[in-house]
Amino acid sequence: LGMTLGEMLDRSADLYPNKEALIAGDVRLTYQELRQWANRAAIAFLDLGLGKVDRVLLQLPNWAEFVYAYYGLHKIGAIPVMCLPRFSEREMEHFCEMTEAKAWVVPLRFEKIGYHLMIKAIQARAKHLKHILVIDTREERDEPWPEGTLSFLSLLEKADLRKYSEEDLSSLRPDPDEICHLMPTGGSTGLPKLVL
């Protein structure tokens, strides 16, 4: 087939622009709208200096922001590292070290898990991690914001879709035979491994 996941989204948006593509909580998007959010994410990542083969930790639940980030990374040839929301500080630090991740996209809170302390600890120790992109929910707007982090949603809202044309973004696409993403293994002992 020779298509990347980012190209598959674009193809679907070309063929079915007004069909519903994503339903996540209150968010309902057509394929065209989803492509725009993925492009915003791609531009936000590029503006941070991320690019081809850079690894980015995605520690998000099944939220719309996960989809934006995942496709945005694919569009610029960066490699998402899939991390479960329940992963602990030990596991996330392990993935930071193993992948030399340059960025981490993480919620402030998910269900009963608060990430403030983990963000602070990893921020202090991870050598390669340049950006921590945090997602807050409406309920958390009054909580203290972790110092040295960026709001992923603010970056998306500020991303200028005119800055890069569709052709510019498609020129950054990875080769379809390159690594798509890194997935953790399960297991009952030791730290998870990552599979290409």
Buried (B, 14 or more C-beta within 10 A) or exposed (E): EEEBBBBEBBEBBEEEEEEEBBEBEEBEBBBBBBBBBBBBBBBBBBBBEBEEEBBBBBBBBEBBBBBBBBBBBBBBBBBBBBBBBEBEBEBBBBBBBBBEBBBBBBBBBBEEBBBBEBBBBBBEEBEEBEBBBBBBBEEBEEEEBBEEBBBBBEBBEEBEEEEBEBEEBBEBBBEEEEEBBBBBEEEEEEBBEBEE
